[in-house]
Amino acid sequence: MAKLNYKFLGEGPSLIILHGLYGSSDNWVSIGRELMQHFSVYILDLRNHGDSPHLPDHNYQVMTDDLLEFMNNQNIYSAILLGHSMGGKVAMSFTALHPERVKKLIVVDISPRSYAYNLGDLQKTDHEIILTALANVDLINLKSRKEADAMIAQKIKSTKVRQFLLKNLHRNKDKSFEWKINLDVLQANLASVLVGLEDEREDLNEYKNPALFIKGELSDYILKIDESLIDELFINSTIKTIKGASHWVHAEKPEEFLSLIKEFLM
């Protein structure tokens, strides 16, 4: 298990925030500050991300174990879990295994289904392109972030996506560069990140507390078929859509996002 790095804000009932693939706790500080008046907010770096340890395994079992260890170390028996994308699947997996320790569940723009094997899914291809583009950056000879941006722009056209990804590029004191994410391990374990939770069906049905799923209108991560699966697996769930938002709902529409969160929690 990994001893996870985290940021802590506020006081009140425990709320744990789990970022998505290529993300970190830094991406969620502004949201955490908006919630700290009412909650003790723990914003985690998942393994192989941010300032948490780089380890050879990366799947939902080990990430769930990491979360359990974190909660035990912080003496948190039960908490509200808020997870985006990969972090949403960590939250769902944890809920399946430890339903009594989840007060409420918030899942942001991810479905319980598998994204790994359906040829109709664009997510697998998108992630393969991203990971390959980052791995092809010549860190040894890299002189600036602008150079890195130009390198990955050959494969990734979206400026917003590149800016998000480049937050993982760290410059050392000796002016050399390194990735804060564990690229080799994420590439090797991409299929494990994209798997679904359909096999957890019976365990998820044991969770009776409220669950909120938030989807971006312009995202293809939660489709109509996914809404049926969510209703089936989470018997006390609600699905809300934020208009004009893509996969990074919280960054693109923070006011609307926070409004839904507060309405659900308060």
N, C-alpha and C positions, 0 to 999 in steps of 0.2 A: 504493500500500500504506500501511497505517496503522502507526505506531509504537505498539504496544500498551502500556497501563499494566499492571503486574503486581505481585503480592506474592510474596516468596520466603521459604521456610522450610526449615530442615534441611540435611542432607547425605546423599549417596549417589547411586544411579542417578536420572536425571532423570524426574520425573513431572509432566506438564502437565495442569492442570484447566481445563476450558472450561464456563462456565455456560450456562444456557438463556436464551430470550427473556425480557426484562424483568429479568434477573438481573445479577449483578456478582461480582467477586472476593470482596466482603465476605460473600456468602452461603456461601462455602466455607472460610473461615478455620478454623472449628472442626474440619472434616474434615482440612484440611491439617495442623493441629497434631497430630492423631492419627497422621499418616503421616510426619511430619518426622524421626522417630527412625531411619527406614530409607531415606528418599528425599530428594533435593533437589526440593522441591515448588514449582512455579511456578503461581500461580493468576492467570489472565489476565482482563482486561476485554476482551471482544470489541469491535470497532468499533461505534460508536453506542450504547455501554453504559458505565456506570461512568465512569471518568476517562480512557477512551480517546477518540481523536478522533471527532468527528461528521463523517461523509463522505456524499456523495450516493448511493453505491452500497452495496447490502447484499444479497449473495447468497453462495452457497457457494464460488464461484470466488475472489472477492476475500477472503473470510474465510480460505480455505485459503492464499492467497498471504500474507496477514498472518501466519499461523502459521508458514509457511516462513521468512519474513523474521525473525520473532522467534527461531526456533531457530538460524538462521544467525548472528544478532547475538549470541546467547548461547553460541555455539560448541557447540551441542547437535547431535550428528549423529543420534542416535536416542534416542527417549524412549518411556515409557509414556504413552498418551493416555487421559484420563478425561473424557468429555463427557456433559453432561445435556441432554436435549431438543435444542434448536437446536445446542448445543455438541456433542452426540453426533453430529449430522449433519456438523458441521464436521470432527470426528475421523474419521468414516467417509469423507468426501470426501478428506481428506488422505491417509488410508490407501490409497485407490484410486489416487491420483496418486503417492504416495511410499511404497510398502509397505516399502522397505528402511529407512525411518527410524522405523518404529513397532515397538517391541519387543513390546508387548502393548497390546491395545485394550479399553477398558471403556466401554460405552455404556449410559446410564441412561435408561430409560423412553422410548425412541423407536425407531421402525422405519425401515428404509431406504426404505419405500414413500412415495408422495406422499400428503399430506393435503389437497392443494389443490383437487382437482377432483371427488372422490367426494361426491355429495350426501348419502351416508350418514354422512359424517364430521362429528362435532360440533365438532372442533377449530377448523376454519376460522371457523365462526360464533362460537365462544367468543372467539377472538382478535380478530375484528372488533368484538365488543361491548366487550372490554377496551380496545382502542385508541381507540374512539370515546368511551368513558367518560372516559378520561384526557385526551383532546384537548378535551373539553367543560368541563374544570375551568377556571374563570375565574382564571388566575394573576395578572392585573393587580390584581384587587380582593380576592384571597385574603388572609385574615388569619391563618389557622392550619391545621395539619394536620387538626384536627377538622372544620373546614369542608370541606376537600378530601375527607375520608372520607365525609362526608354527601353530597357531590355524586356521588361514584362509587358510593355504596351504592344509588342509584336504579337502576343497571344491574347491579351486581355484589353479590350477596347474601352471599357468603361472607366472613366477617370475616378469616379466615386469608389469603385471596387478596388482600383489600384491604390488609392489613398488609404483605404481601410487595410489592405494587405501590407502596405509598407510601414504601418505602425509596428509591425513585428521586426523591422530591420533596426538593429541596435548597433550604435557606433561605440567601440571600446576606447579606452584612454589612449591607446597607441594608434588611434585613427583607423584601425581595421574594423570591418563590419562582420556581424553574425546575425543569424535569424534567432529570435527568441522562441519561435515554435520549433519543434523537433521534426523537421521536414522528412527525414528518412523514415522515421517511425510512422508518421501520418500517411506517407505514400504507401508503405508496406501494409498498413492496416485500414486503408480506405474502405474496403468491403465491410469491415467490422463496424465502421462508423455509420454506414448506410443501411444496415440490417433493420428489420422491423421487430415489433414486439407482439406480433400475432400469437406467438407461442405462450405469451404471458396472459392470455385471455382470461383464464379462470382466476388468476391472482388479481388482475386488475378489477374484475367484477366484485372483489371483496372490498374495494375502496368505495366507501359510501359518502365521503365528504365532498364538498363542491369542487369542481374543476372548471377552469376557464381556459378556452382555447382562443387565441387571437391570431387572425390571419390577415395578411396584406392583400388588398384587392387585386394588385398587379402581380402577385406571386403565384407560382404554380406548385408550391409545396403542400398546400391543403386544397384538394379538389373535391368535387361533389361526392365522389366515391369515398373519400377520406372522412367526410362528415358523417357518413353512415357508420363507418368503422369506429369513429370516436364515440358516437352515441351508443354503440354496442358495447364498447369496452369500459367506458366511464359513464356509469348509470346516472350520475348527478352532474352532468356536464352542460356547459353553454358554449356556443361558438359565436364570436363576434368578428366582424370584418371592418378594417380601417380603410376607408376609401383613399385611393391615390398612393397607397404604400406598397412597396415591393417586399422582399424578404427581410430587409433590415428595418422593420416596422418602428422600433423604438427610437432609431436615429432619425428617420425621415419624418415621422409624425409624433414627436414626443408629447405634445399637449393632449392629443386624442388618445395616445397610448396610456398616459398617466390617468386620464379621466376614467378609462375602463378599469384600470387597476384599482383605483381608489373606490370606485363604485362597487367593485367585487369584494374588496377587503373591509370596507368600513360600513 
